[in-house]
Amino acid sequence: MSRVGQQPIQLPPGVEVKIGDGNVVTVKGPKGQLTQALPRDMILKQEDGCIVVSRPSNAKQHKSLHGLTRTLIANMVMGVLQGYQKQLEVKGVGYRAEVKGRSLVLRVGFSHPVTYEPPPGVEVEVDTSRQRLEDNMPVFPVIVRGIDKQAVGQAAAEIRRVRKVEPYRGKGIRYREERVRRKPGKAGKIGGVA
């Protein structure tokens, strides 16, 4: 049995779940509403303030979809209740990040600023109160928020892709908790030339 799939999903107060035809699940909560079509083979039941996911057989595909379906519903419930966020850092001399309207404007060493339009339901914020210097380079914290975990993760990955961290000076856009393996630069000459 799937250890994840067999756990029931507790519905907190203020969260409503509707299971429609073809396993289209709609979750409403204080932060908004999410709708997602889940695999049709899975059996979804709502009982005693819980959602229970079961599979029709022990076929390999049903086993793999069992835990996935349960996790997708649990993520939707957490999203409409609390929301999700990813934190990024823009680090480098002359690098900047600012929000204009809904768009994120990045100045990251190109000849032009790069504008990123977040998808609907995703907000981007630059936390100016937490700007700091690290290795004599300014660091701008960028926060990506939303109720859809997949959309938040995708938006953060697209922002990071604008300028990946280079391994020598550590300049670029990284996740806040990301560790970057640094490489030593060129070694100087030992001794001098007469």
Secondary structure, 3 states (H helix, E strand, C coil): CCCCCCCCEECCCCCEEEECHHHEEEEEECCEEEEEECCCCCEEEEECCEEEEECCCCCHHHHHHHHHHHHHHHHHHHHHHCCEEEEEEEECCCCEEEEECCEEEEECCCCCCEEECCCCCEEEEECHHHCEEECCEEEEEEEEEECCHHHHHHHHHHHHHHCECCCCCCCEEEECCCCCCCCCCCCCCCCCCC
